Structures are given as C-alpha cells and as structure tokens.
C-alpha cells in the first residue's frame, strides 16, 4: 500500500509537491513554475517555502497540510517569517508602485539602529556570526525571492557573483543564471555603487548598474537560480535611483553619447532622455552616487552635475551643469549634506580661493558656503574629526572640541532617532591623508545616539576599515569587512 503512494503528485498554491519514500513530500516545482532545487535540506525548504517540518522524522509537508496524511497527527506550523528588508549599501527598503520616494541617496536608513542592551564585553565578539562568502567584496541584500520571508543574498558587483545564505544548513550557495549565461559585472567604484529593489510580495526585482546595461535581476531562492535582463544599449556609468515612479540610471551608448535611461518597476523598458554635455563624454570622469527629492534627481560627477528635473507642466528635462571655474568636487568625504532647510550641498575644493566650499547642487546660479575644513557626513549628521555635529558643516561650533585625537567615519545613520553606525580610529593626520592611506589600522565599530552612551561593538584591524558594510537580517545588525575572518552580528531591540 505504501508503494502506491510514492510519486503521488500534489499541485498546490505553494507549488507542485510529490510524495516521496516514507512520510514526507518534496517540492519539485515552485509556485512560479520553476524546477525546485532538489538538494535543499528539509529545514531550509521549510524556511524558504513555509513548509511544515515534522521534527521527529525530518519529514517535510506542504504548507497547506495542517495534519499528516499518514498518521493524522497535527503538523507544526512553519516558524514566523522574517519581515526584514535591506537594500544596500545604506538600508533603504524596497520601492513599490505609487510610492512617493521622498529624499533618497543619503547614507540614511528608515530603519532603527537600536542594538540590544544585553550585557556584552565592549569591543568584543558579536552575539552571532556568519561565515564569509567565497573570496570577493560583497554587498548584502535582504528581500523575498519567491520565498515567504526576507532572505539574505551576498552580491559581488565586480565579479557578478551571487550567493544565497541557507540559514539552516549554514551554507552560502551560488545562484546560477537560469538562461545559462552569467550576471554582467560593473565598472563603478565600490564607493559609487548602489542598487534599487522593487517588490512588496514574494517576488523581488533588483536593479543593478552593469557594463551591459541596467540589469533587472530576479532571484529564485527555491530554484537556486536567477533570471536577468538588461535595459539600455550601453554601460551604466552611474548608480540607479528610484524617482518619478521609475528606476533611472545614466548610460554611455556605443557612439559615446550620454542618455538617462529608465526602467519601470516591473522591469519593462522605460523612457530614455538624451543629455547634451559641453565636454566629450570621455572627459566626464566618474559619477558619485545620486541623490534625489520630489523635484530633482542629481548625479554629481567629476566634470559636472547630471540633473533630471520636473517641469511645471508635469514633464521632465535633463540638464548638464558644469562646475564653476576652479571648483572640483571632493567626493571622498561622503555624500552631499542636506540641511533642515532642504536641498543638497556638495563639498568641493575652490582652487581660486584656496579653500573648501559647500556648493548647492542642481542650480545654475548656486549658493555656496566656505568651510574651514572638510567634514565626513551621512547627509544629515556630520563629524568634525571625532565630534558628532548637527550644525551644517560650514558652521564652526563655539567650542573647538574635535574628539581628542580620534576620527569617526560614519557609515550609516537612522532616520528614526539619528543613531549613527561608524568606525572610530585614532589619528593625528588630516582627513585627506587618512582617507588616502592603505595601511592597516586599529579600528572600533560603534553606535552613537543622543539617547544613550556610545556602544563600542567590535575592535578590528584592517586597511580602510571604513570600507566595511553594515546590514540587518534576522533581527541582528551585521558588520562585514572583506579582510575580516567572519561577519559579526548584534541583536537588535524588538
């Protein structure tokens, strides 16, 4: 009688399941109609698909089954799915159709950075750890990839490598291109890279800047694969940003012209706007990460600003604004600053005046403020060496405390309570010299906020310790540095 039930097929909303030998079932086809990866461990399948796992036998049952069809016993419900969402590098959330994106592009996340106050040794190990993915330099994404909850992906944009974290097996597994190809790489510097993710259900579409165009990447966790399509006919030379209901990115066409290319949130090809520049495209140099608000989307670049604006009649126009004579941007100190009065201000060097200036972006006749010295910024909070400042960076404090020989390099700020995750190093050098150094440094990962004392989470030793990434997943704040031996995590307050 048992043999009659083997290979019994169950087409359900969660996918096509087949009765295997014994009490359990296996998923052979996902709800999206793709072949499920046969080698997934039972516990990983239960997590990703919301299947029911009978602990005593390690048998898996479809999520629609409340009772075992063999014994009639009640089956345990799948554990609660994680609702965490993280879009690198600065923790934005997925975008959705009809959403007003507001201000985007600063080093600010809408999520709270509240590390749990459980007792722990200052600067010691974290509360949890993950092994590193295979050798590379990674960004980390958390979303739903045909899964019931937020799952963790590691992406190396330069190598075009993509790995899924199988939490129950504690393994990184490579995702393969379902079409037999590979994910195109990017030519953007890591400090200029960012991405966008669209989707609020179980499906997520990741928009990546690549040399083959604006990649629309759809990971399929249960199949351990991905689909990818490319929009536009040239290399993406600046990071994408959500604005005006679409994802926009600048591209260089094969004939050398500059175009602003849009992708719809569905992955369909959007509008394309040609941009005329004063200089040959080869002279434009790099583009720093874009910033945007309701009216403008701006890519600051070495040669000028690429600006996409709304017009009073509801249309759009693209402009190229060259920097004023003798003025060059200083991108190494972080993103543009946004004061409470609004607008974006880029730190620049004015050779004519032999001083740093903050120049208002997106304006043909831009205001400017001279600054005594550069400051590192998240976009809303800035640091005068080791001292946290809320004054605009062109205003000097009444008292000149600079943090007593320390420098805090902010990585990320929370819009919830202005908490900042940053890297603290001891240094008596100027910021220019420090940021240009490739020597290994002793550093401390810390969290600063107005409502609690500094939390020093981790002491480590690395070249350019500020090149690390923070991300949230499974209720923890994680820190990754490509020179570290593992990824450390600290529990967040619920």
Secondary structure by P-SEA (a helix, b strand, c coil): cccccccccccccccbbbbccccbbbbccccccccccccccaaaaaaaacccccccccbbbccccccccccccccccccccccccccccccccccccccccccccccccccccccccccccccccccccccccccccccccccccccccbbbbbbcccccbbbbbcccccbbbbbcccccbbbbbbccccccccbbbbbcccbbbbbbbccccccccccccccccbbbbbcccccccbbbbbcccbbbbbbbcccccccbbbbcccccccbbbbbbbccccccccccccccccccbbbbbcccccbbbbbccccbbbbbbbccccccccccccccccccccbbbbbbbbcccccbbbbbbccccbbbbbbbcbbbbcccccccccccccccccccccccccccccbbbbcccccccccbbbbbbbbbcccaaaaaacccccbbbbbcccccccccccccccccccccccccccccbbbbbbccccbbbbbbccc
